[in-house]
Amino acid sequence: MHGAGNDYVYVDLFEEQVDDAPALARMVSDRNYGVGSDGLILLAPSEVADVRMIMFNADGSRAQMCGNGIRCLAKLARDHGRTASNPVRVETDAGIKTVELVAEGARVDMGPPAVDPSLRELEVLDRTFEVTAVSMGNPHVVIYVDDVEGFDVARYGRAIETLPRFPERTNVEFVQVLDRGHVLQRTWERGSAETLACGTGACAVCVAGIVTGRTDSPLRIRLRGGELLLEWDGEGPVHKTGPAVEIFTGVLLRHKPPNL
């Protein structure tokens, strides 16, 4: 499934069993020897919500949340009869989130953001960046640039992700403001490199735009994989609306790359 091009392989643990999820995530995410994805998401039963989301990045590391992934998971749970609820309450490593399935795909209550006012500047390689640090249950650093398409996202994103001040690494959003209601975003996602979209990253961009006075709410964010609509009143939860699309369903036969 994908949300604005941010694609994940989903396994339904109501029916299936996964013994080594990190290894499976690395295998299925490989775009040459595997299915090809930004990571692995497991749909599981929950004792405190309608369903549970367990998520792994492409490198096998555990992730707390994914805004695009949770929209798709809620649709998968409804389509496969794992819940009849709408909105769908989803247990995640970042708490319980509420997903409302709508005509445009799904609208997610992402919870309130946490802004770190102590981090305002980063020296990386040959540059000094003004930054806004936002947590949406997972860490993000938002950086505004003049030309996001011409910017070297891979070079600076990789360097920022692994800075010592981020012991669990961080996601990095590079943003170009078109006007107060529209921006362009590219994301370097920790553990997965650049992705076509990042839902929690889009939330962080919406928050950063408001706290720095650059943009307003609602905010339309254009990513390489599509567009998301973000809303934040400056105090409560961030709401995100975007597509949730099932691409295909299959049976996995090979559990590791062939020996070449």
N, C-alpha and C positions, 0 to 999 in steps of 0.2 A: 504494500500500500504506500501511497505518497500523499503528503500534504504540501502543496506548492513546490513539488519537486524534491522535497526532503523525504527520501524513501527508506523504508525499513522492512525487513522480513519479520512476519508475525507467526508465532506458534501458539496454538490454542491448548493450554494446559488442562482445560476441562476434558480433553480427549487424549492428548499426547503427553509424553514424558521427555524431559531434557535432563541428562545426567551432568553434562559439563557445559553450562551456558557460555562462559567466556570463550572456550574453544569453538563452540558452534558459531558464536558471533563473528569470530575472526574468519572462519571458513566461509560462511554464507555471504559475508560482506565483500569478499574478494571478487572483483568484477571480471577477473579472468578465469579463476578456477571455481568460484562459487556462484551464487545467484546474482550477487552484486547489490550492495545496499550501503546505507550510512550506519547500519547497526542492526541489532536484534531486539525485538520487543516481545515479551511473553504476556499473553492474556491468561490471567489466573483467577481462581476464586478468592474472595475476600471475606473476612469475618466482620469487617467494620464498614464496608461500602458495597456497592453493587458488584464491582469487579476490581481486580488489582492489576497494575501495570508494573512489570519488571523489565528494566531497560539496560542494554549494554551497547557501548560504542563499538565502532568497527575494529578497534584494537583489542576488544575484549574487556575493557575497563567498565565498571559499573557507573551508570549515570543516574542522577536523582530524578530528572524530569525532562520532558521534551514536549513543547507546545504543539508541534505538528503531529508527533507520534501519538499523543493522547487523544487528539481528535479522531484519528484513524482507529485507534483502539476502541473508542466508544461506539463508532459506527460498526466495527467488526462484532463487538459484543451484542449489539442490537440485531444486526443482520443474521447472526448465527444463533439467536435465541438464548444468549447467556444472561440477558436481562431484558425486561419489558419496560424498564423505566426510561423516562425522558423528562427532565435531564438525567444523565447517567452520573452517578457518584463513583469516582475512580480513586482507589488507594494508590499512592505513589510514595517513593522514598522522600518526597518533599511535602508529604501530607495528602489529605483528601481534596481532590479537585472536582469541580462540577462541569459537565459538558452537556450543552443543549444542542441536539441535532436540529438543524434548520435547513431551509432550501439552499442556502449558499454552501452548505457543508456542515460545519459545527461551530458553535460559539462557546468558548471556554472561559470560566472564571479561574484565572491563573493565580489568584491570591494576591496579597499586597506585596509590593517590592520592598527591598531594603537597600538604601543608598549608602555607600561608604564615603562620607565627606572628607576623610583623611587622605584619600588617594585622588590626587588631582593632576599629577604629572608623572610620566614615565620616560626614562632615558633608555632607548633601545637602539643598539647598533650605532648608526650615525645620525639618529633623529631624537628629538625630544617631543613627546606628544602630550597635549592636553587631553585628559581622559575623564570619563565618568564611570565609576564602578557601581554596578547594580547586581543584586542577587535576586533571582526569581526561583529560589530553591536550589539553583546552581549559579556559579559565578560568571559574570560578564564584565568586560571592559569595552566601553563605547568610545570610538574615536571619530571625529568629523574631519573629512577631507574634501578638497575642492573637486576632484575628479575620481570617483570611486572605481570606474571601469578601467582607468589607466593606472590605478594604484597597485603596487606589488603586495597583494594580500598574502601570498604564500610566504614571502621573506619575513615580513614584519609580524604576521599572525603567528607563525611558528616560533619566532623569537620571544614574543610576548607571552604566549601560552606557557612556556617553560621557564619563565623568570623565577629566580629563587623566592621572590616574595609571594608566589602562588604555589604553595607546596602541593596542592591538589590540582594544579594547572588551572587555566581559565579559558573561557570562550572569548573571542574578540570580534566585535562588530565594527566595520568601517562604513561610514554613512556620509552620503551627499544630500544636502537639503535642496529640494527643488522649489518649494514654497512652504508656508506654515502648515499645510495639510498634506504634503507629499514629500517622501524621501526615497532615495535608493539605498539599499543595504546589501553588503556582502559580508559573509560570516566565515571566520576561521574557527571551526568547532573542535574543542579539545578531544583528542582521541580519534578524530575522523577527518582532519584536514578541512579544506573548504567544502561546504555543502551548498546545494542550490537554495536552501532556505533554513531558517532556524526560528522556531516559534517563541521559545523563551528569549532568544536574542532580539526578536522583534518587540517583545514586551519591554526589554531593557532599553531599546532605542526610543520607544514611546516615552518611557519615564525620563530618560536622559534629556530628551528634547524639551520636556516641560520644565524640569528642574533647572536647565541652563537657559531657558527662555527662547529656544530656537524654533520650536514647533508647538502646535496645539493638539487638542483632542476633539473629535476623532482624527486619527492619523492613518493615511493609506501608505503602506510600505511596499515598494516594488522590489522583489527579490529576483534572482536569476531564474527561479522556478515558478514564479507566479506572484500574486498580490495578497496581502493580508490587511485586515482592518483592525486597528487597535484603538481602545478607549481607556482613559484613566482620568479620574476626577481630581487627582493630586493627593488623595488621602487613602482611599479604599483599594479594593482589588483591581487588577488590570484585566480587561476583557479582550479576547482575541477571537476574530471570526475569519474562517478560511476553509478551503476545500479539504475533503477527505475522500480519497479515491482508491478503490481496490483495483490493482493492475492484473493480477492473475493468482490462481491457486494451484499448487502442485505438491508432489511427493518427493522428498529428498532421498536420493539413493546413495550418494557418495558422501562419506563423512570426513574425508581429508583429501587434499590435492594429490593427484597421481605422482609417483616418483618418475621424474623425467631425466 
